[in-house]
Amino acid sequence: MSLDDVEHPLFKYILVPYDINLPVQELTFEGREDNFREQLKTHLNNEKINCLNQQNFKDFKEQLKLKAEGKIDDDGLDKVVQGSSQNYQIIPLTLPSKANGYEGINAYIDSVGRIKDIPANARASRICSTDIRGDCFLSLVFDDEEIFRRKDFTLKDYERLIKNPPDATGR
């Protein structure tokens, strides 16, 4: 069975909005791993669309054209832009190991938030010890390389994490 086929019982995860005036949210999901990941992608893609007005989008495409130095045509450029809007980056905040009961915390962020000039996320940047642009999701996993499952990551867990961010060494 592939990772995408893993069926998760109901679990909790966190959304850390980039807008400091919006509260951190505890969300729930139940279902297949591929559907969970698609849900994250959809949110992050919609965020990009909302942040990019038409002029910014045109400017972004022009910047890419200049960087490509004529090595890419408009069709290729459209494919690059489309592809960049369908990805997210996973930042492992803690790695699953025998010492921690094979539990790991991951942050899910927009993979090209900086390029698309999405606003900074101060709370997620603190937790991840790097500049994070746009919304951020946090999720807890159990992964002993034989079994993979998502576990509850609650607002209480988030509060502990924001007060004491994990060391970025070795990520």
N, C-alpha and C positions, 0 to 999 in steps of 0.2 A: 504494500500500500504506500502510495506517495504521501508526502507531507500535505499536499493540497486536499487529499481525501480524508484527512483526520476530521472526525466529527466531534465537536466540543459541546459538552453540556453548558448551560448558562454560566457565564463568567462576567466579572466586572473589569473594566479598564478605564483609563483616564484620558480626557481631552484637556489639554492646556492651551487655551486660546492665546494668540499673540497679543490681543487687545487686553491690556492690564486691567481695564475696567469691567471685563467679562469674567464671571466666576469659572473656576476650574470645575469640570463636570465629571461625574461618575456615570459611565455608560455601561450597558450590558449587551452581550451578544450570545447567541446560541446557534450553532450550525457548523458548516464545513469551513475548514481553514481557508480555502480559496475564496469563499464568500466574505470572510472577515477581511482578508487582504484587499479584496475588491472594494469593500466599504471604505477602508482607509484611503485607497487611491481616489475614489470618487469624491470624498470630502476634500482631499488636498487639491485635486484638479479643479473643483468648483471654487476653491479659495483662490487659485491662480486666476481664474476667469474673472472673479469679482475684483481682484486687485489690479488687473491689467485693463486699463481702458483702451480704446481703439488706438489712440495716438501712441501710448506706451508700447502696444503690441507692434505697431509699425516701426517704431524706433528700435525695438528689440530685434526685429527681423533685419533691419538695415545694419545694425551692429554686427549681427552674425554674418551678413553678406561681406562686410568689410574684413572681418577676421578670416573669412574663408578665402579671401584674395582671388576671387573669380574661379575657385576650384569647385564650386557647387552652383548648380542652376536653381531657378525658383522652385522647381518641383522637389529637388533634393532638400532645399531649405525648408519647405513645408513639412517634409518627412521628419527632419531634425526637430523642428518646433513641436510637431505632433508627438513624437517619441519622448521629448523632454517633459511633456505634460502628462505622461502616463507612468511615471516612475516615482518612487519614494525611496528614501534612504533609511536603513535600520542602523541605529547606533546602540551597540550592546553596552549598557551601563554597568551591569554585573554579569559575569559569565557563569553559566551553570557548571558546578564542580561538585565532587564528592563532599568537600568541606562545607558547602552551603546547601546540601540536600538536592543538588542538581537544579536549583532554581536560578533563573536569570531574568533581569529586567531589561527590556528593550524600549528605546524611544524610536518613534516612526515620524519622520519629517519630510518635508518637500525637498526633493533632491536638487532642485534648481531654484529654490526660493531666493537666493541672493541674486542670481542672474536676472530673475524676473522682478527684482526690487520689491519683494514682499516685506512688510515691516518686521523688525526684530521682535523676538519673543524673549523678554527678560527672564521670565520664570524658567522656561525651558533651557535658556542659555546657561543659567546658574546650575541647573541639574546636570546638563550635559558637558559643562566646562568648555563650551565652544559657542561661537555665534550661530544661533538658530534663527531662521527666518520663517515666519508663518506659524500656523498651529502645529502642535506636537501631541502625539498620542503616546501613552505609556502603558505597557502590558507586562504581566508576569508570566513566565513559562516554566514548565518542568520539562527538562530535556536531558535524559541520561544516554542519548544516542540510540536507544532502543524504543523508548516511549517518549512521545512529544504530546504535551497538552497545555492548554492555557489555564491559568488559575486566577482567582480574584486578586485584583490590584485596586485598592479602595482609596477614597479620599484620605483616610488615616495614613495609609502607606505613602501617599503623595506628600502629606505634611511632614512625615519623617524624612523623606528623600530631599525635600526642599531645604530643610533645616540642616541636613548633613549629606550633601551631594557625594556620590561615590568618586573615588580617585580615578582620574582619567588615564593614569599610567597603564600602559599595556593594552590599550584599546586599539 
